Amino acid sequence: MKAFKFILLCVLLCSAWNVSYSQSNVITLESLLEEMVDRKSLAVYPEPYYTTRQFSSYDRNSTQPGDSTWFANWDRTQFIRSEVNNGRKEYVMLETDKPGAIVRFWMTFAGEGSGEGTLRFYFDNEKEVTIEGTAFEVLSGGQLVGAPLSTSVSKKSDYEIRGHNLYLPLPYANHCKITYESENVKAVGAKDDEGESVYYNINYREYEKGTKVETFSKDKLRELENLVDEVQHQLNKSGENKLKKLVLSTKDYSTTLSPGDSHTLSLEGSSAIRKFTANLKAKNATQALRSTVLDVSFDGKRTIWVPIGDFFGTGYQFRKSETWYSSITKDNKLSVYWVMPFKDKATVTFKNFGNQDVTLKGVVSLSDWNWNDQSMHFGASWHQYTDLYTGEQKNMEGGGDPFDINYTRLDGEGVYVGDALTLFNTAYDWWGEGDEKIYIDGEDFPSHFGTGTEDYYGYAWVRPEKFADHPFISQPDGSGNITPGFTINKRYRSLDAIPFKQELIVDMEMWHWTKTKIDYAPTTFFYLKPDSKTLVQPDVENAKEKVSLKRSDIIPPRIKNGRLEAEHMVIEDMDGGKMRFQYLYEPNISNDKQLWWHEAQVGDKLVISFIADEKERYNAQAQFVTAPNYGRVKILFNGKEIVESFDASSEEISTRQLELGSLDLNEGKNQFEIAFEGISPNADQAFFGWDYIDFEKQK
């Protein structure tokens, strides 16, 4: 049976390939499925031409760059309109009157009964519904297909708070309308958290006028059951199986790069790289992943300049994952499967911008390529926003100084095929409330306006849980999502790739909930016609930059101008309760933040530390935050009791200063130990807030 399915697949795929990309033929469900698993289709400028656009639940108050509402964040329960169909009140999410196809559909929800409303798909102005079911059933519950074309992530998260993703293409000849019916939808934006909060992103292709498209039907889906199964099988496996059908030549490389050295592979003839592997070893492999850069030119033009770790989708820490275009194995073997064609020559150069020896070895696998006017070069860009200030504390109306960050800008003709984001967060708050804004060919308003960074990357609700086995979306590490730490998010595109004729601008809002500094490094992937270019320049200085592995690498726990902010100290140990660096609006709070220890009990201890540049004796004065539910603590410094008992309770939120006396600071690490001695009568848990310590050197 499996052999029969394989033979049938080959016949169907070969047939589909002959008709898929010619304007005289019809775009069909099978041609789109074939295109999805044919990586080389991305390297050919699309014919018939299409534009990829998006409908979403973004906040409709965001209308004009520069306005106070440009970053408004009520990105939910926003629809085109409501209408009555057969006595039902339905909310219109998408409507388009050109030939096209739905190519990616993401949703998540909040509120009682959420996700249990009914999705309906109407094609070609028909009054009868073609697809109908609850959102969960249609998008991730397998009503149409199984995983990975219909799935939810992460499997480690509760089902209701996952991102629900449908990648099954749904073509239509001339019109499509998608609606949602739910009695739980109460108000636009669900601003009072009443009823159901509905978040959605729908990507769709809009083909050139005159393009013939065969409209999706469930009968056609059943007819193509074997093809769908084989496509699912391909997507669930690594790229290796696909390559076994190709005649490949290989070029091995092995080199050890001293600091400042480079090593170049030269590839001749009209060919295409089909697989590229690397094994990297260094004393500090983490730093080497960032400071060893891949610099690639095709036909005399540089199109790739990216640190190796970011290019392969693992950032600067090895994190296992498997996608349709990349693989990082448990033994740290790096592979990519992007098709990278060239007409005459390619040079692949490794450059060591670090201060240690780096050993690299791997294989470049190539196939023949018939270069023509539709062929494109593969490209990738990278840059890091180091110690990026995130603005002030945000509010849902867009206040707090969020801003747009540029991922990439591409000039000329090409196709955008994905991106990866590596960052280090320094706060106990979510960094990724920001929406993608993608401008195609000079648009004044982005045709892609999203609802949150995690929504863009396929998951939901800031969840840190790992998912690393979907073909197109991945979070190999989410440790830094809501606590200080490292995060990698990836989104690779297939049918949802974005062609452009003049330029493409990809921005992402920096909408961190709180005031802090982070490292933020986007990598973008694209194809370009030979006369086109990326405007992102090589970022040598940030490739050399020491990578951040802990919060103190970005926010030093040091005395500055005689003051140590308590929220800058390092959490060394905590045997009960929770910790965060809390933003406070009180006028007397230094730097607008406190170190806040909460939900603890009597006897719980917290150890925090800072670094002193020299051994010296200081007079110290602390400012603590007081509140009705704050408890009583004892404080030790470097093992010596300096505060026998401090009662932080008060009738209202305020501050109180306390002399800590004479403190002998060690050169290097110094520690405070705080222990709860009592709980406020107004609380059943212990709370404590520390604002700062002022130091005055004794004469």
C-alpha positions in Angstrom: 0.0 0.0 0.0 2.8 2.4 0.9 4.6 1.6 -2.4 1.4 2.2 -4.3 0.9 5.6 -2.5 4.5 6.6 -3.3 4.0 5.7 -7.1 0.7 7.6 -7.1 2.3 10.6 -5.4 5.1 10.7 -8.0 2.6 10.6 -10.9 0.4 13.3 -9.3 3.3 15.6 -8.4 5.0 15.3 -11.8 1.6 16.1 -13.4 1.0 19.0 -11.1 4.5 20.5 -11.7 3.8 20.6 -15.4 0.7 22.8 -14.9 1.3 24.7 -11.6 3.3 27.7 -12.8 1.8 28.5 -16.2 -0.8 31.2 -16.4 -2.7 29.2 -19.1 -3.5 26.5 -16.6 -5.5 26.3 -13.5 -4.5 26.8 -9.9 -5.9 23.8 -8.0 -5.7 22.2 -4.6 -3.3 19.6 -5.9 -1.1 22.2 -7.6 -0.9 24.1 -4.4 -0.1 21.0 -2.4 2.7 20.2 -4.9 4.0 23.7 -4.6 4.1 23.4 -0.8 6.5 20.5 -0.8 8.6 21.7 -3.8 11.3 23.9 -2.3 12.6 24.9 -5.7 9.3 26.7 -6.4 10.4 29.5 -4.0 13.5 30.1 -6.1 11.4 30.9 -9.2 9.7 34.3 -9.4 5.9 33.3 -9.4 3.9 33.0 -12.6 1.0 33.6 -12.5 1.9 36.4 -10.1 0.2 36.7 -6.8 0.3 39.0 -3.8 0.1 37.6 -0.3 -2.1 39.7 2.1 -3.5 39.4 5.5 -6.8 39.9 7.4 -6.5 40.1 11.1 -8.1 41.3 14.3 -5.6 44.2 14.8 -6.8 47.2 16.7 -8.7 49.3 14.2 -7.7 52.5 16.0 -4.2 52.0 14.5 -4.7 54.1 11.3 -1.7 56.4 10.8 2.0 56.1 11.7 3.0 58.7 14.2 -0.5 58.9 15.8 -0.8 58.1 19.4 -3.0 55.1 18.5 -0.5 53.5 16.0 0.5 51.0 18.7 -3.0 50.5 20.2 -3.2 46.9 21.5 -6.9 45.9 21.5 -6.0 43.3 18.8 -9.0 41.1 19.4 -12.7 40.7 18.5 -12.3 43.1 15.6 -14.2 42.3 12.5 -15.0 43.8 9.1 -18.7 43.9 9.9 -21.5 41.7 11.2 -24.3 40.4 9.0 -27.3 38.1 9.2 -27.2 34.9 7.2 -30.1 32.4 7.4 -31.1 34.0 10.7 -27.6 33.8 12.1 -25.5 36.8 13.3 -22.1 36.2 11.8 -19.0 38.3 12.1 -17.1 38.7 8.9 -13.3 38.1 9.3 -12.2 38.1 5.7 -13.8 39.0 2.4 -12.0 39.2 -1.0 -13.4 39.3 -4.5 -10.4 38.2 -6.6 -9.1 34.7 -7.5 -7.0 33.4 -4.6 -6.3 30.9 -1.9 -6.2 30.9 1.9 -2.7 29.7 2.7 -2.4 30.2 6.5 -5.1 30.6 9.2 -4.1 31.2 12.8 -6.4 31.8 15.8 -6.5 31.9 19.6 -9.1 32.8 22.2 -9.9 33.8 25.7 -13.1 33.8 27.8 -15.8 31.4 28.6 -16.7 29.1 25.8 -14.0 30.5 23.6 -13.1 28.7 20.4 -16.4 26.9 20.4 -18.1 29.4 18.0 -18.7 28.4 14.4 -16.4 29.2 11.5 -17.9 29.3 8.1 -16.2 29.5 4.7 -18.3 30.8 1.7 -16.7 30.6 -1.7 -17.6 32.3 -5.0 -20.6 34.3 -3.6 -22.4 31.1 -2.9 -25.0 31.3 -0.1 -24.3 27.7 0.9 -21.4 27.1 3.3 -18.5 24.9 2.1 -16.7 24.5 5.4 -18.4 24.7 8.8 -17.4 23.8 12.3 -16.1 25.1 15.5 -12.8 27.1 15.2 -11.0 24.3 17.1 -12.4 21.6 14.9 -11.6 23.4 11.6 -8.2 24.8 12.5 -6.5 22.2 14.7 -9.0 19.5 15.4 -8.6 17.6 12.2 -12.0 18.2 10.5 -10.3 18.8 7.2 -6.8 17.2 7.6 -4.4 16.0 10.3 -1.1 17.4 11.5 0.9 19.2 10.5 -1.4 21.0 8.1 -3.9 21.3 10.9 -2.4 21.6 14.4 -2.0 23.6 17.6 1.2 24.6 19.4 2.8 24.0 21.8 1.6 20.5 22.7 2.9 21.2 26.2 0.5 24.1 26.7 -3.2 23.7 27.6 -5.2 23.2 24.4 -7.4 26.3 24.8 -4.4 28.7 25.0 -2.4 27.3 22.1 -2.0 28.8 18.7 -4.3 27.0 16.3 -2.9 26.8 12.8 -4.4 25.6 9.5 -1.9 25.4 6.6 -4.2 23.4 4.2 -4.6 25.6 1.1 -8.1 26.6 0.3 -8.3 28.0 -3.3 -11.3 29.9 -4.8 -12.2 31.2 -8.3 -13.4 34.7 -7.6 -14.6 35.3 -4.0 -14.1 34.2 -0.4 -15.8 35.1 2.8 -15.0 33.7 6.3 -17.3 34.4 9.2 -17.4 33.5 12.9 -20.6 33.0 14.9 -20.6 33.1 18.7 -23.1 34.2 21.2 -20.1 35.0 23.5 -18.9 37.9 21.3 -20.1 40.9 23.3 -18.1 44.0 22.2 -15.5 45.2 19.8 -12.1 44.7 21.3 -13.6 42.8 24.3 -12.2 45.7 26.4 -14.0 44.9 29.6 -12.9 41.2 29.3 -16.6 40.5 28.9 -17.5 37.6 26.6 -15.1 36.0 24.1 -11.8 37.5 22.9 -11.2 36.4 19.4 -7.7 36.8 17.8 -7.0 35.8 14.2 -4.5 36.2 11.4 -5.5 34.9 7.9 -3.0 34.9 5.1 -4.3 34.6 1.6 -3.0 34.8 -2.0 -4.5 37.3 -4.4 -3.8 36.2 -8.0 -3.6 38.4 -11.1 -6.9 39.1 -12.8 -7.7 36.4 -15.3 -5.9 33.6 -13.4 -8.0 30.4 -13.4 -8.5 28.9 -10.0 -10.4 25.7 -9.2 -12.5 26.3 -6.0 -11.9 24.1 -3.0 -14.5 21.4 -2.2 -14.7 18.6 0.3 -15.2 16.2 -2.6 -12.0 17.3 -4.1 -10.2 17.0 -0.8 -11.5 13.4 -0.4 -10.4 12.6 -4.0 -6.9 13.8 -3.2 -6.7 11.8 0.1 -3.6 9.9 -1.0 -1.8 13.0 -2.2 -2.7 14.8 1.1 -1.4 11.9 3.1 1.9 11.9 1.2 2.4 15.6 1.5 1.7 15.4 5.3 4.3 12.5 5.4 6.9 14.7 3.6 6.3 17.6 5.9 6.5 15.5 9.0 9.9 14.2 8.0 13.2 16.0 7.5 14.3 17.3 4.2 16.6 14.3 3.8 13.9 12.0 2.3 13.1 14.6 -0.4 16.8 14.9 -1.4 17.2 11.1 -2.0 15.3 11.5 -5.3 17.9 14.0 -6.6 21.2 13.5 -8.3 23.6 15.5 -6.1 27.2 16.4 -6.2 28.9 17.2 -2.9 31.8 19.4 -1.8 33.2 18.8 1.7 35.0 21.4 3.7 37.0 21.3 6.9 38.9 24.2 8.4 40.1 25.7 11.7 39.8 29.5 11.7 42.0 31.5 14.0 40.7 34.9 15.1 40.4 37.1 12.0 40.7 34.2 9.5 38.4 33.2 6.8 37.9 30.2 4.6 36.2 30.2 1.2 34.5 27.5 -0.9 34.2 28.2 -4.7 31.4 26.6 -6.6 31.3 26.7 -10.4 28.7 26.1 -13.1 24.9 26.6 -13.2 23.9 24.8 -10.1 21.8 25.0 -6.9 22.8 24.3 -3.4 20.2 21.8 -2.1 21.6 21.0 1.3 24.2 22.8 3.5 25.5 21.2 6.7 27.9 22.5 9.3 29.5 21.1 12.5 31.0 23.8 14.7 33.4 23.3 17.6 35.1 25.9 19.8 36.1 26.2 23.4 33.2 28.7 23.7 30.8 27.3 21.1 28.1 29.7 22.2 30.1 32.7 21.3 31.4 31.0 18.1 27.8 30.5 16.9 27.5 34.3 16.9 31.0 35.5 16.0 31.5 33.1 13.1 29.8 34.6 10.1 28.5 33.0 6.8 29.2 35.4 3.9 27.9 34.1 0.6 27.9 35.6 -2.9 26.1 34.3 -6.0 27.3 35.3 -9.4 29.5 38.0 -7.9 26.9 39.6 -5.6 26.8 39.1 -1.8 23.3 38.1 -0.7 24.0 36.3 2.6 25.7 37.8 5.7 24.6 36.1 8.8 26.2 34.5 11.9 26.2 30.7 11.5 24.0 30.0 14.5 21.3 32.5 13.3 21.5 31.3 9.7 20.8 27.7 10.7 18.0 28.7 13.1 19.5 28.0 16.5 20.7 31.5 17.5 23.8 31.5 19.7 22.8 28.4 21.7 22.4 24.9 20.3 18.7 24.0 20.4 17.3 20.9 18.7 14.6 21.5 16.1 13.4 20.1 12.8 11.6 22.2 10.2 11.0 21.9 6.5 14.0 24.2 5.8 16.3 23.5 8.7 17.5 20.9 11.2 19.5 21.1 14.4 20.1 17.6 15.8 20.8 16.5 19.4 24.5 16.1 18.5 24.5 19.8 17.2 24.7 19.0 13.5 23.4 22.0 11.6 21.6 21.7 8.2 19.5 23.8 5.9 17.5 22.8 2.8 16.9 26.2 1.2 17.4 25.9 -2.6 20.1 28.4 -3.6 20.6 28.6 -7.4 23.3 30.5 -9.3 24.0 30.9 -12.9 27.8 30.7 -13.1 29.6 30.9 -9.7 29.1 31.0 -5.9 31.5 31.6 -3.1 30.7 30.4 0.4 33.0 32.1 3.0 33.3 31.6 6.8 34.7 34.5 8.7 35.9 34.4 12.3 35.2 37.7 14.0 35.8 36.2 17.5 38.9 35.9 19.7 39.2 32.1 19.7 39.9 29.3 17.2 36.8 27.8 15.6 36.7 24.4 13.8 34.2 23.9 11.0 33.4 21.0 8.8 30.5 20.0 6.7 29.1 19.3 3.2 27.6 21.4 0.5 25.3 19.3 -1.8 24.4 20.6 -5.2 22.1 19.8 -8.1 21.9 21.0 -11.7 19.9 24.2 -12.3 18.6 25.6 -15.5 19.0 29.4 -14.9 16.5 31.6 -16.6 14.8 35.0 -16.3 12.6 33.8 -13.5 15.4 32.4 -11.4 16.4 34.2 -8.1 19.3 34.2 -5.7 18.7 33.1 -2.1 19.5 35.8 0.5 19.6 36.3 4.3 20.3 39.3 6.5 21.0 39.7 10.2 21.4 42.5 12.6 21.2 42.9 16.3 19.7 45.7 18.4 22.0 45.5 21.4 21.0 46.8 24.8 17.8 47.9 23.2 15.7 50.3 25.4 12.2 49.0 25.3 10.3 52.3 26.2 8.2 52.9 29.3 5.5 50.8 30.9 2.8 50.2 28.2 -1.0 50.5 28.2 -3.5 49.0 25.8 -4.1 52.3 24.1 -0.5 52.3 22.8 1.1 54.6 25.4 4.5 54.0 26.9 6.6 54.7 23.8 6.5 51.4 21.8 8.2 51.7 18.4 8.7 49.8 15.1 11.8 47.8 14.6 12.9 47.0 11.0 13.6 43.3 10.3 14.6 44.0 6.7 14.0 46.2 3.6 14.4 44.7 0.2 14.5 46.7 -3.1 13.6 45.3 -6.5 11.9 42.0 -7.3 11.8 39.0 -5.0 10.0 36.8 -2.6 10.1 36.9 1.2 10.3 33.4 2.7 10.7 33.7 6.5 12.6 34.9 9.5 14.0 33.9 12.8 14.3 36.0 16.0 16.9 35.5 18.7 16.7 37.6 21.8 17.6 37.9 25.5 14.9 39.3 27.7 15.9 40.9 31.1 12.5 41.3 32.7 9.8 39.2 34.3 7.4 40.5 31.6 6.4 39.7 28.1 8.6 41.2 25.4 6.5 40.3 22.3 3.2 42.2 22.4 4.3 43.9 19.1 2.6 43.3 15.8 4.2 42.6 12.4 3.7 45.4 9.8 4.7 44.3 6.3 4.5 46.9 3.5 4.5 45.6 -0.1 5.5 47.8 -3.1 5.2 51.2 -1.5 2.1 50.7 0.6 1.3 53.6 3.0 -0.5 51.2 5.3 0.8 47.6 5.8 -1.2 44.9 4.1 0.0 42.6 6.9 -0.9 44.1 10.3 -0.7 41.5 13.0 -1.9 40.9 16.6 1.3 40.0 18.5 4.7 38.6 17.9 3.8 35.1 19.3 0.8 35.1 17.0 3.0 35.8 14.0 5.2 32.8 15.1 2.2 30.5 15.4 1.8 30.1 19.2 -0.2 32.2 21.7 -0.5 33.8 25.1 3.3 34.4 25.6 3.7 30.7 26.4 7.3 29.6 26.9 6.8 25.9 26.2 9.0 24.5 23.5 7.7 23.3 20.1 10.3 22.4 17.5 8.9 19.8 15.1 6.4 21.7 13.0 7.6 22.3 9.3 7.0 26.0 9.3 6.9 27.4 12.9 9.1 26.7 15.8 10.1 27.9 19.3 13.1 25.7 20.2 13.5 27.8 23.4 11.1 30.1 25.1 12.9 30.5 28.4 13.0 34.3 28.0 9.3 34.9 27.2 8.1 36.0 30.6 11.3 35.7 32.7 14.9 36.8 32.0 16.3 34.5 29.5 17.0 33.3 25.9 14.3 32.9 23.3 14.3 31.7 19.6 11.2 32.0 17.4 11.1 30.9 13.8 8.6 31.2 10.9 9.4 29.8 7.6 7.1 30.3 4.6 5.9 28.1 1.8 2.5 29.0 0.3 2.4 32.1 2.5 5.6 33.5 1.0 5.3 37.2 0.0 6.3 38.2 -3.6 7.0 41.9 -4.4 7.8 43.9 -7.5 9.4 47.0 -6.2 10.2 46.8 -2.5 9.3 45.0 0.7 9.6 46.4 4.2 9.2 44.1 7.2 8.8 45.8 10.6 7.9 44.4 14.0 6.7 46.5 16.9 8.9 46.7 19.9 6.0 46.5 22.4 7.6 45.1 25.6 5.2 45.4 28.6 7.8 47.1 30.8 10.8 49.4 30.8 14.0 47.5 30.4 16.9 46.7 28.0 17.1 43.6 25.8 19.1 42.1 23.0 17.0 41.6 19.9 18.4 40.0 16.7 16.2 39.3 13.6 17.4 37.1 10.7 15.4 37.3 7.5 15.3 34.9 4.5 14.4 35.9 0.9 14.9 35.4 -2.8 16.0 38.3 -5.0 16.3 38.8 -8.8 19.9 39.6 -9.7 19.4 43.3 -9.9 17.6 43.5 -6.5 19.2 44.0 -3.1 18.8 44.1 0.7 19.4 47.4 2.5 20.5 45.6 5.7 24.2 46.0 5.9 26.7 43.5 7.5 26.6 44.1 11.3 30.2 43.3 12.2 30.3 45.0 15.5 27.3 43.2 16.9 28.6 39.9 15.6 31.7 40.5 17.7 29.6 41.5 20.7 29.7 39.1 23.7 26.5 37.1 23.7 24.1 37.5 26.7 23.6 34.4 28.8 22.3 36.0 32.0 20.4 39.2 32.9 23.5 40.9 34.3 25.2 40.7 30.9 22.8 43.5 29.8 21.8 45.1 33.1 25.0 45.2 35.3 24.3 44.8 39.1 26.6 47.7 39.9 26.5 51.0 41.9 26.2 53.9 39.5 26.6 57.5 40.7 26.4 56.3 44.3 23.1 54.4 43.8 22.3 50.7 43.4 18.8 50.1 41.9 17.4 47.1 43.8 15.9 45.7 40.6 19.3 45.6 39.0 20.6 43.0 41.5 21.0 39.3 40.7 18.6 36.8 42.1 20.9 34.2 43.6 18.5 32.0 45.5 14.8 32.0 46.6 13.2 29.2 48.5 9.6 30.5 48.4 7.4 32.9 46.6 7.8 34.7 43.3 10.0 37.4 42.0 9.7 40.2 39.5 10.9 43.7 38.8 7.7 45.6 39.1 6.9 48.9 37.4 5.3 51.4 39.9 3.7 54.7 39.1 4.4 56.2 42.5 6.3 59.5 42.2 9.1 58.7 44.7 10.1 55.4 43.1 13.6 55.6 41.6 13.7 54.3 38.0 10.0 53.6 38.2 10.6 50.1 39.5 11.0 48.0 42.6 12.4 44.5 43.3 9.2 42.8 44.3 9.1 39.5 46.2 5.5 38.3 46.5 3.4 35.3 47.4 5.9 34.1 50.0 5.5 32.8 53.6 7.2 33.3 57.0 10.6 31.7 57.0 11.1 32.1 53.2 14.5 33.6 52.2 15.7 35.6 49.2 19.4 36.1 48.3 20.3 38.9 45.9 23.7 40.1 44.9 25.6 43.0 43.3 29.2 43.7 42.1 31.5 46.3 43.7 34.5 47.5 41.8 36.7 47.7 44.9 36.9 46.7 48.6 35.7 49.7 50.5 33.6 50.8 53.5 30.4 52.8 52.8 27.5 54.3 54.7 24.4 52.9 53.2 20.8 54.0 53.2 17.9 52.0 51.6 14.5 53.0 50.3 11.8 50.3 50.6 8.3 50.3 49.3 5.5 50.0 51.9 1.9 48.9 51.4 -1.0 47.5 53.4 -0.2 43.8 52.5 3.6 44.1 52.9 5.3 42.0 55.6 8.1 42.1 58.2 11.7 41.1 57.2 15.1 40.6 58.6 18.1 41.6 56.4 21.7 40.3 56.3 24.6 41.7 54.3 27.5 39.3 53.5 26.4 37.0 56.3 26.0 39.8 58.9 22.7 40.9 60.2 22.2 44.6 59.5 18.4 44.9 59.9 16.9 43.0 62.8 13.3 43.7 61.9 11.7 46.0 59.3 7.9 46.2 59.1 7.0 47.3 55.5 3.2 47.5 56.1 1.5 50.9 55.8 -2.0 52.2 55.2 -1.3 53.0 51.5 1.4 52.4 49.0 4.4 54.6 49.9 8.1 54.6 50.4 10.3 54.5 53.6 14.0 55.1 54.0 16.1 53.2 56.4 19.8 53.6 57.5 21.7 50.4 56.9 24.7 51.7 58.7 28.4 51.1 57.8 28.9 48.3 55.2 32.2 46.7 54.2 31.9 45.9 50.5 34.0 43.2 48.9 35.6 43.6 45.6 33.4 41.6 43.3 30.2 39.9 44.6 28.3 41.1 47.7 25.0 39.6 48.9 21.9 40.6 50.8 19.7 37.9 52.4 16.1 38.8 53.2 14.0 36.6 55.4 10.3 37.0 56.1 9.6 37.3 59.8 5.9 38.1 59.6 2.9 38.6 57.4 0.7 41.7 57.4 -2.7 41.3 59.1 -4.2 42.4 55.7 -2.7 39.5 53.8 -2.3 35.7 53.9 1.0 35.8 52.0 4.2 37.8 52.4 5.1 40.7 50.2 8.2 42.9 50.1 9.5 45.7 47.8 12.9 47.3 47.6 13.6 50.4 45.6 17.3 51.3 45.9 20.3 51.6 48.1 22.5 54.8 48.3 26.2 54.4 49.1 28.5 57.1 50.4 32.1 56.2 50.7 33.5 56.8 54.2 36.3 59.2 54.5 
